[in-house]
């Protein structure tokens, strides 16, 4: 990437410099978001990594612009809090976690020299890694780890922050190039990872800003184009999997023995479980861990003080992540509980939203494949739900992490069900039993979601060669549970292949939600295709009104 030569060595970063660096990063990602989005191996029109990173960073930039002269600690805290609340999609959540770690490392500092800033980059990577259960190589996490490791080593001999960032950027660029070989999907497409590419652009923007190139802040457009050749591709990086431990355990501890380091508590919990969150201030420690030994977690917590609150939930099928707590939004409205259970569902399209309302959803968050809601959007919906326990249905794999990020921020008991599709979310609500306990419902709803097959028909946003198949822009695309079934110019042929893939002997119910690009003629064609594939099966066609996908089909 092109480097901007600094006028002279800059030994430290203060609050004003950090503020400008973040605003510059937001500007660059905003300008380059479509370029990041274009890293789309799969040509469905939903490559939104750049959009989500841009919205997350822009939320921080907006808050920082409101500040006058500010300390480094304050600037880092505002950045962390704003990114947490504005985080959208997996890429946005990971970006917010990277800067959450930076904020933790810069606590109490008026300025940071090379060693302190290196430690902040290292802590950013460590914080993000803790939030992802099984991080894959060849992603933004990989590049951030490489950057952090090299930063710490280089800082031992170089105190100047600008020289440190220049060195780290060169290592991050090399790590970015290597993502192509680290992930099979990227290797097939011959492209780098989208999130990792965005992270390198962030580092470049921060370096340029620190080196005196502030025009990007004034214009809110990108710095000169990268030397990397970016070809069209897409990659869904973060696949979620079942957690290992059974009990989601949360503690609120009133600190009494302040000599005990919360870091030791964190390390202890890490030895008996995963998904560990330990957030502390001078008075309280908030703990979250997935473990098979909640009694041990409670016993260790008692060494730090008295327990104000304890929650233990059996969530074997729930892939919960957490982390990164900042200051809560100042104008949150928390509805008092009027009933034991409530539901928050993420959905798009009036027909689909109406279906969730009819099934009992208390709050709907507008969003989906191309409109990932923020952590704060989900948190506000949780708070507004008048129930003791709130079940959250993300209904999209790219929204699950943001929902899990919101869960520990609420004062309510929150259960995030990992619904990856709208049909899974609907099935979960149909399975709900108001007479059962929360953990029993969570288990039953999760099991029911696993029995649903989801089909989708959309169009190819660009020419692509995916998994050995030539796909032309504008062709119909059929997907089954997120995997490509076929593509082609004739809707009828695509619909028949999808129906044959989805329907089994045991299929008893089929629901077709029509959306953007559908028509009465196409409704008839797809209904007939499924009727032939599953004779005698009940088929309902409902106007869903969803964007992007002309048809979303549920088979049970």
MODABEL-V775859 format. One record per residue. N is the residue number from 0. RES is the residue in three letters. PSI is psi as a letter, one per 40 degrees, with the letter a starting at -180 (none if undefined). NEAR is the number of other C-alpha atoms within 8 Angstrom. Layout:
n:N res:RES psi:PSI near:NEAR
n:N res:RES psi:PSI near:NEAR
This chain:
n:0 res:UNK psi:i near:8
n:1 res:UNK psi:h near:7
n:2 res:UNK psi:i near:7
n:3 res:UNK psi:h near:8
n:4 res:UNK psi:h near:5
n:5 res:UNK psi:i near:9
n:6 res:UNK psi:d near:6
n:7 res:UNK psi:i near:4
n:8 res:UNK psi:h near:8
n:9 res:UNK psi:h near:11
n:10 res:UNK psi:d near:10
n:11 res:UNK psi:i near:10
n:12 res:UNK psi:h near:13
n:13 res:UNK psi:a near:11
n:14 res:UNK psi:d near:16
n:15 res:UNK psi:d near:11
n:16 res:UNK psi:d near:10
n:17 res:UNK psi:d near:12
n:18 res:UNK psi:d near:11
n:19 res:UNK psi:d near:12
n:20 res:UNK psi:d near:13
n:21 res:UNK psi:d near:13
n:22 res:UNK psi:d near:14
n:23 res:UNK psi:d near:15
n:24 res:UNK psi:d near:15
n:25 res:UNK psi:d near:14
n:26 res:UNK psi:d near:14
n:27 res:UNK psi:d near:16
n:28 res:UNK psi:d near:16
n:29 res:UNK psi:d near:15
n:30 res:UNK psi:d near:10
n:31 res:UNK psi:e near:10
n:32 res:UNK psi:d near:13
n:33 res:UNK psi:d near:9
n:34 res:UNK psi:d near:9
n:35 res:UNK psi:d near:13
n:36 res:UNK psi:d near:14
n:37 res:UNK psi:e near:11
n:38 res:UNK psi:g near:17
n:39 res:UNK psi:g near:11
n:40 res:UNK psi:d near:14
n:41 res:UNK psi:h near:9
n:42 res:UNK psi:f near:12
n:43 res:UNK psi:i near:10
n:44 res:UNK psi:f near:9
n:45 res:UNK psi:f near:7
n:46 res:UNK psi:g near:12
n:47 res:UNK psi:f near:8
n:48 res:UNK psi:d near:14
n:49 res:UNK psi:d near:18
n:50 res:UNK psi:d near:11
n:51 res:UNK psi:d near:14
n:52 res:UNK psi:d near:16
n:53 res:UNK psi:d near:13
n:54 res:UNK psi:d near:13
n:55 res:UNK psi:d near:18
n:56 res:UNK psi:d near:15
n:57 res:UNK psi:d near:12
n:58 res:UNK psi:d near:11
n:59 res:UNK psi:d near:17
n:60 res:UNK psi:d near:13
n:61 res:UNK psi:d near:8
n:62 res:UNK psi:d near:11
n:63 res:UNK psi:d near:12
n:64 res:UNK psi:d near:7
n:65 res:UNK psi:e near:6
n:66 res:UNK psi:i near:7
n:67 res:UNK psi:a near:5
n:68 res:UNK psi:h near:6
n:69 res:UNK psi:i near:9
n:70 res:UNK psi:i near:11
n:71 res:UNK psi:d near:16
n:72 res:UNK psi:d near:13
n:73 res:UNK psi:d near:9
n:74 res:UNK psi:d near:14
n:75 res:UNK psi:d near:14
n:76 res:UNK psi:d near:11
n:77 res:UNK psi:d near:11
n:78 res:UNK psi:d near:15
n:79 res:UNK psi:d near:16
n:80 res:UNK psi:d near:14
n:81 res:UNK psi:d near:12
n:82 res:UNK psi:d near:15
n:83 res:UNK psi:d near:17
n:84 res:UNK psi:d near:10
n:85 res:UNK psi:e near:14
n:86 res:UNK psi:h near:18
n:87 res:UNK psi:h near:17
n:88 res:UNK psi:i near:16
n:89 res:UNK psi:d near:12
n:90 res:UNK psi:d near:11
n:91 res:UNK psi:d near:15
n:92 res:UNK psi:d near:15
n:93 res:UNK psi:d near:9
n:94 res:UNK psi:d near:13
n:95 res:UNK psi:d near:13
n:96 res:UNK psi:d near:16
n:97 res:UNK psi:d near:14
n:98 res:UNK psi:e near:13
n:99 res:UNK psi:d near:15
n:100 res:UNK psi:d near:17
n:101 res:UNK psi:d near:14
n:102 res:UNK psi:d near:14
n:103 res:UNK psi:d near:9
n:104 res:UNK psi:d near:10
n:105 res:UNK psi:e near:14
n:106 res:UNK psi:h near:7
n:107 res:UNK psi:e near:5
n:108 res:UNK psi:h near:8
n:109 res:UNK psi:d near:9
n:110 res:UNK psi:i near:10
n:111 res:UNK psi:h near:13
n:112 res:UNK psi:a near:12
n:113 res:UNK psi:d near:14
n:114 res:UNK psi:d near:12
n:115 res:UNK psi:d near:10
n:116 res:UNK psi:d near:12
n:117 res:UNK psi:d near:13
n:118 res:UNK psi:d near:12
n:119 res:UNK psi:d near:14
n:120 res:UNK psi:d near:15
n:121 res:UNK psi:d near:16
n:122 res:UNK psi:d near:14
n:123 res:UNK psi:d near:16
n:124 res:UNK psi:d near:14
n:125 res:UNK psi:d near:10
n:126 res:UNK psi:d near:13
n:127 res:UNK psi:d near:13
n:128 res:UNK psi:d near:10
n:129 res:UNK psi:d near:9
n:130 res:UNK psi:e near:11
n:131 res:UNK psi:h near:9
n:132 res:UNK psi:d near:10
n:133 res:UNK psi:g near:4
n:134 res:UNK psi:h near:8
n:135 res:UNK psi:i near:8
n:136 res:UNK psi:i near:9
n:137 res:UNK psi:f near:15
n:138 res:UNK psi:a near:13
n:139 res:UNK psi:d near:12
n:140 res:UNK psi:d near:13
n:141 res:UNK psi:d near:12
n:142 res:UNK psi:d near:14
n:143 res:UNK psi:d near:15
n:144 res:UNK psi:d near:11
n:145 res:UNK psi:d near:11
n:146 res:UNK psi:d near:14
n:147 res:UNK psi:d near:16
n:148 res:UNK psi:d near:9
n:149 res:UNK psi:d near:10
n:150 res:UNK psi:d near:16
n:151 res:UNK psi:d near:12
n:152 res:UNK psi:d near:8
n:153 res:UNK psi:d near:10
n:154 res:UNK psi:e near:12
n:155 res:UNK psi:d near:8
n:156 res:UNK psi:e near:6
n:157 res:UNK psi:h near:10
n:158 res:UNK psi:e near:11
n:159 res:UNK psi:h near:12
n:160 res:UNK psi:d near:13
n:161 res:UNK psi:d near:13
n:162 res:UNK psi:d near:10
n:163 res:UNK psi:d near:15
n:164 res:UNK psi:d near:11
n:165 res:UNK psi:d near:10
n:166 res:UNK psi:d near:10
n:167 res:UNK psi:d near:12
n:168 res:UNK psi:d near:12
n:169 res:UNK psi:d near:8
n:170 res:UNK psi:d near:11
n:171 res:UNK psi:d near:13
n:172 res:UNK psi:d near:10
n:173 res:UNK psi:d near:8
n:174 res:UNK psi:d near:11
n:175 res:UNK psi:d near:15
n:176 res:UNK psi:d near:8
n:177 res:UNK psi:e near:10
n:178 res:UNK psi:d near:14
n:179 res:UNK psi:d near:15
n:180 res:UNK psi:e near:9
n:181 res:UNK psi:e near:10
n:182 res:UNK psi:h near:10
n:183 res:UNK psi:d near:8
n:184 res:UNK psi:d near:8
n:185 res:UNK psi:d near:16
n:186 res:UNK psi:d near:11
n:187 res:UNK psi:d near:7
n:188 res:UNK psi:e near:10
n:189 res:UNK psi:f near:7
n:190 res:UNK psi:i near:12
n:191 res:UNK psi:i near:14
n:192 res:UNK psi:h near:15
n:193 res:UNK psi:d near:15
n:194 res:UNK psi:d near:12
n:195 res:UNK psi:d near:15
n:196 res:UNK psi:d near:12
n:197 res:UNK psi:d near:12
n:198 res:UNK psi:d near:12
n:199 res:UNK psi:d near:12
n:200 res:UNK psi:d near:11
n:201 res:UNK psi:d near:12
n:202 res:UNK psi:d near:11
n:203 res:UNK psi:d near:12
n:204 res:UNK psi:d near:13
n:205 res:UNK psi:d near:12
n:206 res:UNK psi:d near:13
n:207 res:UNK psi:d near:12
n:208 res:UNK psi:d near:14
n:209 res:UNK psi:d near:13
n:210 res:UNK psi:e near:12
n:211 res:UNK psi:e near:8
n:212 res:UNK psi:g near:9
n:213 res:UNK psi:e near:10
n:214 res:UNK psi:d near:6
n:215 res:UNK psi:d near:14
n:216 res:UNK psi:d near:11
n:217 res:UNK psi:d near:6
n:218 res:UNK psi:e near:6
n:219 res:UNK psi:f near:12
n:220 res:UNK psi:i near:10
n:221 res:UNK psi:i near:12
n:222 res:UNK psi:i near:7
n:223 res:UNK psi:i near:5
n:224 res:UNK psi:i near:7
n:225 res:UNK psi:i near:7
n:226 res:UNK psi:e near:6
n:227 res:UNK psi:i near:5
n:228 res:UNK psi:h near:5
n:229 res:UNK psi:h near:8
n:230 res:UNK psi:i near:7
n:231 res:UNK psi:h near:10
n:232 res:UNK psi:i near:13
n:233 res:UNK psi:i near:13
n:234 res:UNK psi:h near:12
n:235 res:UNK psi:h near:5
n:236 res:UNK psi:d near:6
n:237 res:UNK psi:g near:7
n:238 res:UNK psi:h near:6
n:239 res:UNK psi:i near:6
n:240 res:UNK psi:i near:5
n:241 res:UNK psi:i near:8
n:242 res:UNK psi:i near:11
n:243 res:UNK psi:d near:5
n:244 res:UNK psi:i near:10
n:245 res:UNK psi:d near:11
n:246 res:UNK psi:h near:14
n:247 res:UNK psi:h near:13
n:248 res:UNK psi:h near:15
n:249 res:UNK psi:h near:12
n:250 res:UNK psi:i near:15
n:251 res:UNK psi:h near:12
n:252 res:UNK psi:h near:16
n:253 res:UNK psi:h near:12
n:254 res:UNK psi:h near:12
n:255 res:UNK psi:d near:7
n:256 res:UNK psi:g near:8
n:257 res:UNK psi:e near:8
n:258 res:UNK psi:d near:4
n:259 res:UNK psi:h near:7
n:260 res:UNK psi:h near:7
n:261 res:UNK psi:d near:9
n:262 res:UNK psi:d near:7
n:263 res:UNK psi:d near:8
n:264 res:UNK psi:d near:11
n:265 res:UNK psi:d near:11
n:266 res:UNK psi:d near:8
n:267 res:UNK psi:d near:8
n:268 res:UNK psi:d near:12
n:269 res:UNK psi:d near:9
n:270 res:UNK psi:e near:7
n:271 res:UNK psi:e near:9
n:272 res:UNK psi:a near:12
n:273 res:UNK psi:a near:12
n:274 res:UNK psi:f near:14
n:275 res:UNK psi:h near:15
n:276 res:UNK psi:h near:11
n:277 res:UNK psi:h near:12
n:278 res:UNK psi:h near:9
n:279 res:UNK psi:i near:9
n:280 res:UNK psi:a near:6
n:281 res:UNK psi:d near:6
n:282 res:UNK psi:d near:7
n:283 res:UNK psi:i near:10
n:284 res:UNK psi:h near:14
n:285 res:UNK psi:h near:12
n:286 res:UNK psi:h near:13
n:287 res:UNK psi:h near:14
n:288 res:UNK psi:i near:13
n:289 res:UNK psi:h near:13
n:290 res:UNK psi:i near:13
n:291 res:UNK psi:e near:9
n:292 res:UNK psi:g near:8
n:293 res:UNK psi:d near:10
n:294 res:UNK psi:d near:6
n:295 res:UNK psi:d near:7
n:296 res:UNK psi:d near:10
n:297 res:UNK psi:d near:9
n:298 res:UNK psi:d near:8
n:299 res:UNK psi:d near:9
n:300 res:UNK psi:d near:12
n:301 res:UNK psi:d near:10
n:302 res:UNK psi:e near:7
n:303 res:UNK psi:e near:13
n:304 res:UNK psi:a near:11
n:305 res:UNK psi:i near:9
n:306 res:UNK psi:h near:11
n:307 res:UNK psi:d near:8
n:308 res:UNK psi:i near:8
n:309 res:UNK psi:h near:9
n:310 res:UNK psi:h near:8
n:311 res:UNK psi:h near:9
n:312 res:UNK psi:i near:8
n:313 res:UNK psi:h near:8
n:314 res:UNK psi:g near:11
n:315 res:UNK psi:d near:12
n:316 res:UNK psi:e near:8
n:317 res:UNK psi:h near:11
n:318 res:UNK psi:g near:10
n:319 res:UNK psi:h near:9
n:320 res:UNK psi:i near:11
n:321 res:UNK psi:a near:14
n:322 res:UNK psi:i near:11
n:323 res:UNK psi:g near:11
n:324 res:UNK psi:h near:8
n:325 res:UNK psi:a near:8
n:326 res:UNK psi:i near:5
n:327 res:UNK psi:i near:7
n:328 res:UNK psi:i near:5
n:329 res:UNK psi:d near:4
n:330 res:UNK psi:f near:4
n:331 res:UNK psi:h near:8
n:332 res:UNK psi:h near:7
n:333 res:UNK psi:h near:7
n:334 res:UNK psi:h near:9
n:335 res:UNK psi:i near:6
n:336 res:UNK psi:h near:9
n:337 res:UNK psi:e near:7
n:338 res:UNK psi:i near:8
n:339 res:UNK psi:d near:8
n:340 res:UNK psi:i near:10
n:341 res:UNK psi:i near:14
n:342 res:UNK psi:h near:13
n:343 res:UNK psi:h near:16
n:344 res:UNK psi:i near:14
n:345 res:UNK psi:h near:12
n:346 res:UNK psi:i near:13
n:347 res:UNK psi:h near:12
n:348 res:UNK psi:h near:11
n:349 res:UNK psi:d near:9
n:350 res:UNK psi:d near:11
n:351 res:UNK psi:d near:14
n:352 res:UNK psi:d near:12
n:353 res:UNK psi:d near:8
n:354 res:UNK psi:d near:9
n:355 res:UNK psi:d near:11
n:356 res:UNK psi:d near:9
n:357 res:UNK psi:d near:7
n:358 res:UNK psi:e near:9
n:359 res:UNK psi:e near:8
n:360 res:UNK psi:h near:12
n:361 res:UNK psi:d near:9
n:362 res:UNK psi:h near:11
n:363 res:UNK psi:h near:11
n:364 res:UNK psi:h near:12
n:365 res:UNK psi:h near:9
n:366 res:UNK psi:i near:11
n:367 res:UNK psi:a near:13
n:368 res:UNK psi:d near:9
n:369 res:UNK psi:e near:10
n:370 res:UNK psi:g near:7
n:371 res:UNK psi:h near:12
n:372 res:UNK psi:i near:13
n:373 res:UNK psi:i near:12
n:374 res:UNK psi:d near:15
n:375 res:UNK psi:d near:11
n:376 res:UNK psi:d near:10
n:377 res:UNK psi:d near:13
n:378 res:UNK psi:d near:13
n:379 res:UNK psi:d near:10
n:380 res:UNK psi:d near:12
n:381 res:UNK psi:d near:14
n:382 res:UNK psi:d near:14
n:383 res:UNK psi:e near:10
n:384 res:UNK psi:h near:15
n:385 res:UNK psi:g near:11
n:386 res:UNK psi:i near:14
n:387 res:UNK psi:d near:12
n:388 res:UNK psi:h near:12
n:389 res:UNK psi:h near:15
n:390 res:UNK psi:h near:12
n:391 res:UNK psi:h near:13
n:392 res:UNK psi:g near:13
n:393 res:UNK psi:d near:16
n:394 res:UNK psi:f near:18
n:395 res:UNK psi:h near:12
n:396 res:UNK psi:d near:12
n:397 res:UNK psi:e near:9
n:398 res:UNK psi:e near:15
n:399 res:UNK psi:d near:16
n:400 res:UNK psi:d near:12
n:401 res:UNK psi:d near:15
n:402 res:UNK psi:d near:14
n:403 res:UNK psi:d near:12
n:404 res:UNK psi:d near:14
n:405 res:UNK psi:d near:13
n:406 res:UNK psi:d near:12
n:407 res:UNK psi:e near:11
n:408 res:UNK psi:e near:9
n:409 res:UNK psi:i near:11
n:410 res:UNK psi:e near:6
n:411 res:UNK psi:i near:10
n:412 res:UNK psi:h near:8
n:413 res:UNK psi:h near:12
n:414 res:UNK psi:h near:10
n:415 res:UNK psi:h near:14
n:416 res:UNK psi:h near:11
n:417 res:UNK psi:f near:12
n:418 res:UNK psi:h near:14
n:419 res:UNK psi:e near:11
n:420 res:UNK psi:i near:10
n:421 res:UNK psi:d near:10
n:422 res:UNK psi:d near:11
n:423 res:UNK psi:d near:15
n:424 res:UNK psi:d near:15
n:425 res:UNK psi:d near:11
n:426 res:UNK psi:d near:12
n:427 res:UNK psi:d near:12
n:428 res:UNK psi:d near:10
n:429 res:UNK psi:d near:7
n:430 res:UNK psi:e near:9
n:431 res:UNK psi:h near:9
n:432 res:UNK psi:h near:6
n:433 res:UNK psi:e near:6
n:434 res:UNK psi:e near:4
n:435 res:UNK psi:i near:7
n:436 res:UNK psi:i near:7
n:437 res:UNK psi:d near:7
n:438 res:UNK psi:d near:9
n:439 res:UNK psi:d near:8
n:440 res:UNK psi:d near:11
n:441 res:UNK psi:d near:11
n:442 res:UNK psi:d near:11
n:443 res:UNK psi:d near:10
n:444 res:UNK psi:d near:13
n:445 res:UNK psi:d near:13
n:446 res:UNK psi:d near:8
n:447 res:UNK psi:d near:12
n:448 res:UNK psi:d near:12
n:449 res:UNK psi:e near:7
n:450 res:UNK psi:e near:7
n:451 res:UNK psi:h near:12
n:452 res:UNK psi:h near:10
n:453 res:UNK psi:h near:15
n:454 res:UNK psi:i near:15
n:455 res:UNK psi:i near:12
n:456 res:UNK psi:h near:13
n:457 res:UNK psi:a near:12
n:458 res:UNK psi:i near:12
n:459 res:UNK psi:h near:15
n:460 res:UNK psi:e near:9
n:461 res:UNK psi:i near:8
n:462 res:UNK psi:i near:10
n:463 res:UNK psi:i near:13
n:464 res:UNK psi:g near:10
n:465 res:UNK psi:h near:10
n:466 res:UNK psi:f near:5
n:467 res:UNK psi:e near:5
n:468 res:UNK psi:h near:6
n:469 res:UNK psi:h near:8
n:470 res:UNK psi:h near:12
n:471 res:UNK psi:i near:9
n:472 res:UNK psi:h near:10
n:473 res:UNK psi:e near:9
n:474 res:UNK psi:i near:12
n:475 res:UNK psi:i near:14
n:476 res:UNK psi:h near:15
n:477 res:UNK psi:h near:15
n:478 res:UNK psi:i near:13
n:479 res:UNK psi:h near:14
n:480 res:UNK psi:f near:7
n:481 res:UNK psi:e near:7
n:482 res:UNK psi:i near:6
n:483 res:UNK psi:h near:8
n:484 res:UNK psi:d near:11
n:485 res:UNK psi:i near:10
n:486 res:UNK psi:i near:10
n:487 res:UNK psi:i near:11
n:488 res:UNK psi:e near:7
n:489 res:UNK psi:h near:8
n:490 res:UNK psi:d near:9
n:491 res:UNK psi:d near:9
n:492 res:UNK psi:d near:8
n:493 res:UNK psi:d near:14
n:494 res:UNK psi:d near:13
n:495 res:UNK psi:d near:12
n:496 res:UNK psi:d near:10
n:497 res:UNK psi:d near:14
n:498 res:UNK psi:d near:11
n:499 res:UNK psi:d near:9
n:500 res:UNK psi:d near:8
n:501 res:UNK psi:d near:11
n:502 res:UNK psi:h near:11
n:503 res:UNK psi:i near:6
n:504 res:UNK psi:d near:5
n:505 res:UNK psi:e near:5
n:506 res:UNK psi:h near:11
n:507 res:UNK psi:d near:8
n:508 res:UNK psi:h near:10
n:509 res:UNK psi:h near:13
n:510 res:UNK psi:h near:11
n:511 res:UNK psi:h near:13
n:512 res:UNK psi:h near:13
n:513 res:UNK psi:i near:15
n:514 res:UNK psi:a near:16
n:515 res:UNK psi:h near:10
n:516 res:UNK psi:e near:6
n:517 res:UNK psi:i near:10
n:518 res:UNK psi:i near:6
n:519 res:UNK psi:d near:6
n:520 res:UNK psi:d near:6
n:521 res:UNK psi:d near:9
n:522 res:UNK psi:d near:11
n:523 res:UNK psi:d near:8
n:524 res:UNK psi:d near:10
n:525 res:UNK psi:d near:11
n:526 res:UNK psi:d near:11
n:527 res:UNK psi:d near:8
n:528 res:UNK psi:d near:12
n:529 res:UNK psi:d near:13
n:530 res:UNK psi:d near:11
n:531 res:UNK psi:d near:7
n:532 res:UNK psi:d near:10
n:533 res:UNK psi:g near:11
n:534 res:UNK psi:h near:6
n:535 res:UNK psi:e near:5
n:536 res:UNK psi:i near:10
n:537 res:UNK psi:h near:7
n:538 res:UNK psi:h near:11
n:539 res:UNK psi:h near:7
n:540 res:UNK psi:h near:10
n:541 res:UNK psi:h near:9
n:542 res:UNK psi:h near:9
n:543 res:UNK psi:d near:12
n:544 res:UNK psi:e near:13
n:545 res:UNK psi:i near:14
n:546 res:UNK psi:i near:9
n:547 res:UNK psi:d near:11
n:548 res:UNK psi:h near:13
n:549 res:UNK psi:d near:14
n:550 res:UNK psi:h near:13
n:551 res:UNK psi:h near:13
n:552 res:UNK psi:h near:12
n:553 res:UNK psi:h near:13
n:554 res:UNK psi:h near:13
n:555 res:UNK psi:none near:10
